[in-house]
């Protein structure tokens, strides 16, 4: 438990005790004044009750076991003396409250302990009849009322402790949610880093292989390819830095041009069809889908033609040269599928007859009237 949580629990404990004091103390003191046989007895009992409340204000049984034991022993001793000497029948109050605070600290069987405390305080009240006659009035005053109220007080305190348990559960849930948020952010960062580095490594590998082939036949073109490798590495360094500082943004136009150049270099014929400009807010995600799809084509296929269709609501990439068999595991696209879904879109992949299709689609937003109702 954090230091902030401990401080919050202490403030909650003090607030509970102060609320109890405000609600109970005036009534208790009034009853003490009416039931005391002398002003000295009433004053002494009233002081004892206020001392009990002050003890409860900083009452932490786990941290101060010795002082806790002394406080409980003192409160029960007061009740024993008052019962034996036929003094104020409300002297059980301190013992009842302190016992009620201790019971939630015990492991399990709380109902048993509450009943046990009530029976013990009632039995101590029975000491009154060592020197006084047994009457129904006195039985109620020294046995029934102390025992019953002790059970009631302990049960109320146990319920209050139960509310604290709910607060603890909420705090645990909040901490778990925070940890989950951190894990999600780490996964997102790892996914973005994979997109950047994986894409660059495949591009560099492709261009270096091409430059090696051209080195003796077309040295000038080979130098051009190597310069593009250098520029790609520089761009990746910048993107990695922007990612680290949460400043990375993809430009869909740039990604389209980059995809055309890469696929051209791989020997594929690229056809880009623009049916409309992507709506505001989805361009970056479409750029991520295009980048991941391009990387997968270079990694898993031997394409001769690639068709890229861009519309207002999404993007579709279709390539040939896909291997026969089942759809391969594409972890990057699976991660993007969740990201697209979180923004209200859908990402579909399919493989059939040597063609592979990747499509991201974002439904048009539902128009809303000024009154806040959706237009059907």
C-alpha positions in Angstrom: 0.0 0.0 0.0 1.4 3.4 -1.0 2.1 6.2 1.5 -0.7 8.2 -0.1 -3.2 5.3 0.5 -2.0 5.0 4.2 -2.5 8.7 4.7 -6.0 8.5 3.1 -6.9 5.6 5.4 -5.8 7.6 8.4 -7.9 10.5 7.4 -10.9 8.2 6.8 -10.4 6.7 10.2 -10.3 10.1 11.9 -13.4 11.2 10.0 -15.2 8.1 11.0 -14.3 8.6 14.7 -15.2 12.3 14.6 -18.5 11.5 13.0 -19.2 8.9 15.7 -18.3 11.5 18.4 -20.6 14.1 16.9 -23.4 11.6 16.6 -23.0 9.6 19.8 -21.1 11.7 22.4 -23.8 14.3 23.2 -26.5 11.6 23.7 -24.0 9.4 25.7 -23.0 12.3 28.0 -26.7 13.3 28.5 -27.5 9.8 29.5 -24.5 9.6 31.8 -25.6 12.8 33.5 -29.1 11.5 34.0 -28.0 8.1 35.3 -25.1 9.2 37.6 -25.9 9.3 41.3 -23.5 12.2 41.9 -21.8 14.9 39.9 -18.4 13.3 40.7 -19.5 10.0 39.2 -21.0 11.8 36.1 -17.9 13.9 35.6 -15.6 10.9 35.9 -17.6 8.8 33.5 -17.9 11.6 31.0 -14.1 12.2 31.1 -13.6 8.4 30.6 -15.9 8.5 27.5 -14.0 11.4 26.0 -10.7 9.8 26.7 -12.0 6.7 24.8 -12.9 8.8 21.8 -9.4 10.4 21.9 -7.8 7.0 22.0 -9.9 5.9 19.1 -8.8 8.9 17.0 -5.3 7.6 16.7 -6.2 3.9 17.3 -3.9 1.6 15.3 -3.9 -1.9 16.9 -1.4 -3.4 14.5 1.2 -0.6 15.2 0.7 -0.3 18.9 -0.2 -3.8 20.4 0.9 -3.0 23.9 -0.9 0.3 24.2 -4.0 -1.3 22.6 -3.9 -4.1 25.2 -3.6 -1.5 28.0 -6.5 0.5 26.6 -8.8 -2.5 26.4 -7.8 -3.8 29.9 -8.4 -0.3 31.3 -11.9 0.0 29.7 -12.9 -3.5 31.0 -11.5 -2.7 34.4 -13.7 0.4 34.6 -16.8 -1.7 33.7 -15.9 -4.3 36.3 -15.5 -1.7 39.0 -18.8 0.1 38.1 -20.7 -3.2 38.1 -19.3 -4.3 41.4 -19.9 -1.0 43.1 -23.3 -0.5 41.4 -22.2 2.7 39.7 -23.2 4.0 36.3 -24.5 1.3 34.0 -23.1 3.0 30.9 -19.5 2.3 31.9 -19.5 -0.6 29.5 -19.4 1.9 26.6 -15.6 2.2 26.3 -15.0 -1.5 26.4 -17.7 -2.0 23.8 -16.2 0.5 21.4 -12.6 -0.6 21.8 -13.6 -4.3 21.4 -15.7 -3.4 18.3 -12.6 -1.8 16.7 -10.5 -4.8 17.5 -12.9 -7.5 16.1 -12.4 -6.6 12.4 -8.6 -7.0 12.8 -9.2 -10.7 13.6 -9.2 -13.3 10.9 -12.7 -14.7 10.2 -15.5 -15.7 12.5 -16.4 -12.1 13.2 -20.0 -12.9 14.2 -18.7 -15.3 16.8 -16.4 -12.6 18.3 -19.2 -10.0 18.3 -21.5 -12.3 20.2 -18.7 -13.3 22.5 -17.9 -9.7 23.4 -21.6 -9.0 24.0 -21.9 -12.0 26.3 -18.7 -11.1 28.2 -19.9 -7.5 28.8 -23.3 -8.8 29.9 -21.6 -11.3 32.2 -19.5 -8.5 33.8 -22.6 -6.5 34.3 -24.0 -9.5 36.2 -21.4 -8.6 38.9 -23.9 -5.9 40.0 -26.0 -8.5 41.7 -23.2 -9.5 44.0 -24.2 -6.6 46.2 -27.6 -5.6 44.8 -30.9 -7.4 44.6 -32.0 -9.0 41.3 -34.8 -7.1 39.7 -36.0 -6.8 36.1 -35.1 -3.2 35.9 -31.5 -3.9 37.1 -31.2 -6.9 34.8 -32.1 -4.6 31.9 -29.8 -1.8 33.0 -26.6 -3.9 33.8 -27.0 -7.1 31.6 -29.4 -6.8 28.7 -28.7 -3.2 27.7 -24.9 -3.4 27.9 -24.7 -6.8 26.2 -27.1 -5.8 23.4 -25.6 -2.4 22.8 -22.1 -3.9 22.7 -23.2 -6.3 19.9 -24.8 -3.4 18.1 -21.8 -1.2 18.3 -19.4 -4.0 17.2 -21.7 -4.8 14.3 -21.8 -1.1 13.2 -18.0 -0.8 13.4 -17.6 -4.1 11.4 -19.9 -2.6 8.7 -17.7 0.5 8.6 -14.6 -1.6 8.2 -16.4 -3.4 5.4 -16.7 -0.1 3.6 -12.9 0.3 4.0 -12.5 -3.1 2.4 -14.5 -1.8 -0.6 -12.2 1.2 -0.8 -9.2 -1.2 -0.7 -10.7 -3.3 -3.5 -11.2 -0.1 -5.5 -7.7 1.0 -4.9 -6.4 -2.5 -6.0 -8.5 -2.3 -9.1 -7.2 1.2 -9.9 -3.6 0.1 -9.5 -4.3 -2.9 -11.7 -5.9 -0.7 -14.3 -2.9 1.6 -14.2 -0.5 -1.3 -14.6 -2.6 -2.5 -17.6 -2.4 0.9 -19.1 1.4 0.9 -18.8 1.5 -2.6 -20.4 -0.7 -1.4 -23.3 1.4 1.6 -23.8 4.6 -0.6 -23.8 2.9 -2.9 -26.3 1.9 0.1 -28.5 5.5 1.4 -28.3 7.0 -2.0 -29.2 4.5 -2.3 -32.1 5.4 1.1 -33.5 9.1 0.4 -33.0 8.7 -2.9 -34.9 6.9 -1.1 -37.7 9.7 1.4 -38.0 12.7 -0.8 -37.7 11.3 -3.9 -39.4 10.2 -1.8 -42.4 13.6 -0.1 -42.7 15.5 -3.3 -42.4 13.6 -4.9 -45.2 14.0 -1.8 -47.4 17.7 -1.7 -46.7 18.1 -5.4 -47.4 16.3 -5.0 -50.7 18.2 -1.9 -51.9 21.6 -3.2 -50.8 20.9 -6.4 -52.8 19.8 -4.4 -55.8 22.9 -2.1 -55.5 25.1 -5.2 -55.4 23.6 -6.4 -58.7 24.0 -3.0 -60.3 27.5 -2.3 -59.0 29.3 -3.5 -62.1 26.6 -2.9 -64.8 25.2 0.4 -63.7 27.4 2.0 -61.0 25.6 5.3 -61.0 22.2 3.6 -60.3 23.9 1.5 -57.7 25.2 4.7 -56.0 21.6 6.1 -56.2 20.3 3.0 -54.4 23.0 3.3 -51.7 22.2 7.0 -51.2 18.5 6.0 -50.7 19.6 3.4 -48.2 21.4 6.2 -46.3 18.4 8.5 -46.5 16.1 5.7 -45.3 18.4 5.0 -42.3 18.4 8.7 -41.5 14.7 8.9 -41.7 14.4 5.9 -39.5 16.6 7.5 -36.9 14.3 10.6 -36.9 11.2 8.5 -36.7 12.6 6.5 -33.8 13.5 9.7 -32.0 10.0 11.1 -32.6 8.5 7.9 -31.4 10.5 8.1 -28.1 9.1 11.7 -27.6 5.6 10.8 -28.7 5.9 13.0 -31.8 5.7 10.4 -34.5 3.0 11.0 -37.2 2.7 9.2 -40.6 1.9 11.1 -43.8 -0.4 9.1 -46.0 0.8 10.8 -49.2 4.4 10.1 -48.3 3.6 6.5 -47.5 1.9 6.0 -50.9 5.0 7.3 -52.7 7.3 5.3 -50.5 5.3 2.1 -51.2 5.4 2.8 -54.9 9.2 3.2 -54.9 9.8 0.1 -52.8 7.5 -2.1 -54.8 8.9 -0.8 -58.1 12.4 -1.6 -56.8 11.2 -5.1 -56.0 10.1 -5.5 -59.7 6.3 -5.1 -59.2 4.0 -3.0 -61.3 2.2 -0.6 -58.9 -1.2 0.9 -59.7 -2.6 3.5 -57.3 -6.2 4.5 -57.6 -7.6 7.5 -55.7 -11.4 7.3 -55.3 -11.3 10.1 -52.8 -9.1 11.7 -50.1 -9.1 10.0 -46.7 -11.3 11.7 -44.1 -9.7 13.7 -41.4 -8.6 11.7 -38.5 -7.9 8.4 -40.3 -5.1 9.2 -42.6 -2.3 8.3 -40.1 -3.9 4.9 -39.4 -4.3 4.2 -43.2 -0.6 5.1 -43.6 0.3 2.5 -40.9 -1.8 -0.1 -42.7 -0.2 0.7 -46.0 3.3 0.5 -44.5 2.6 -2.8 -42.7 1.1 -4.3 -45.9 4.1 -3.1 -48.0 6.5 -4.7 -45.5 4.5 -8.0 -45.6 4.5 -8.0 -49.4 8.3 -7.6 -49.5 8.7 -10.2 -46.8 6.3 -13.0 -47.8 5.4 -12.6 -51.5 7.0 -12.5 -54.9 4.7 -9.8 -56.4 4.5 -8.8 -60.1 1.6 -6.4 -59.6 0.2 -4.5 -56.7 -3.0 -2.5 -56.7 -3.6 0.2 -54.1 -7.0 1.8 -53.8 -7.5 4.8 -51.6 -11.0 6.1 -50.8 -12.6 8.5 -48.4 -13.4 5.7 -45.9 -10.4 3.4 -46.2 -7.6 1.7 -48.2 -7.2 -1.6 -50.0 -4.0 -3.3 -51.1 -4.1 -6.3 -53.4 -1.0 -8.1 -54.6 -0.2 -11.3 -56.5 2.6 -13.7 -55.8 1.2 -14.8 -52.4 2.3 -18.4 -51.5 -0.2 -21.2 -51.7 -1.6 -22.6 -48.4 -3.2 -21.2 -45.3 -3.1 -17.6 -44.3 0.3 -16.9 -42.6 0.5 -15.5 -39.1 0.9 -11.7 -39.5 1.4 -10.3 -36.0 1.9 -6.7 -37.2 -1.5 -6.7 -39.0 -3.2 -8.3 -36.0 -1.9 -5.5 -33.8 -3.1 -3.0 -36.3 -6.5 -4.7 -36.4 -7.0 -4.0 -32.7 -5.8 -0.4 -33.2 -8.2 0.2 -36.2 -11.1 -1.4 -34.2 -10.4 1.0 -31.3 -11.0 3.9 -33.7 -14.3 2.5 -35.0 -12.9 0.8 -38.1 -12.3 -2.7 -39.4 -9.2 -4.4 -40.9 -9.6 -7.5 -43.1 -7.0 -9.7 -44.7 -7.7 -12.6 -47.1 -5.6 -14.9 -49.3 -7.0 -16.7 -52.4 -5.7 -18.0 -55.7 -2.2 -16.5 -55.2 -3.5 -13.1 -54.3 -3.4 -11.4 -50.9 -5.8 -8.6 -49.9 -5.5 -6.1 -47.1 -8.3 -3.7 -46.5 -9.0 -1.1 -43.8 -12.5 0.5 -43.7 -13.9 3.3 -41.5 -17.7 3.7 -41.6 -19.0 7.3 -42.2 -19.8 9.0 -38.9 -23.5 9.3 -38.1 -24.6 13.0 -38.4 -26.0 14.5 -35.2 -28.6 17.2 -35.0 -27.9 20.3 -32.8 -30.3 18.8 -30.3 -28.0 15.9 -29.8 -30.1 13.3 -31.6 -28.7 11.2 -34.4 -30.1 11.7 -37.9 -31.6 8.5 -39.2 
